[in-house]
């Protein structure tokens, strides 16, 4: 298993796990590797030092994050990802029925609850015209699928 440090053109750093270096190259060429923050598929592999487990060796001291690949727990990206995870956990995905479900809740035909789904720009504008608040949020593809 290869664990690679990756970065998109927007300088979002993340980690990817691949069966081999060849598997990474193959997936990258097919456009299957994307940034979990912005879904950019222009990904580069960052330099990283291998960790060798030698018998009797002690664990290395924690190194400070490099300027090239910052790992900031409270970065704007990290806060945004936590917020998106919370929205995903506390809302029901109604898919393409979003506009219909929002109207049903607004007019009292069904109980109010947090929902998310897909709506065209025209559908979202029509909802706003009816006084139904709508917020468009771009969700990374990785959040829409089960992570393994």
Steps between C-alpha positions, in 0.01 A plus 500: 500500500637841401400809696574811296493868588305675224409856412261666253562817300325700777768376743261284704712224649360153565601137528423219257530123550580285198585136440823603325672791329374362170142495631534867595634594156223304328224660709655846457511460121135389498396809701389291797715680760339824616541751779254428784453874555449646152471188275795618286650212303830676422690322777872482567688265727707678766837382616489300820755306695439128546462363849700188563406272787823355627514265796606681814458840342306762691215693348610829346409821677203679350628736235354843451284529188696623201411827331443309176243263651335663801283288725300759689220356710326838519562612141206644304491179295485281811223713654306490172533121476377460859201723422415302185529171692261634763248613236524159332446321833202714608303521176306259283607459138186534287695508174320639196182549707655795687273775358188285549590409861591861586160616374316225690670606824444871434127452441456267799434181303778315682704547818791743489844345502845566363526388139760515226492403136536630148312788341563689180571873515149562371343278768702672774396845374133394488526376860652833608220687318250300709679604819668165554863544611751301293875479548722352231796311644766332290566159653813305405429171323673309780232617746222368277633143513588256773864545598706187536 
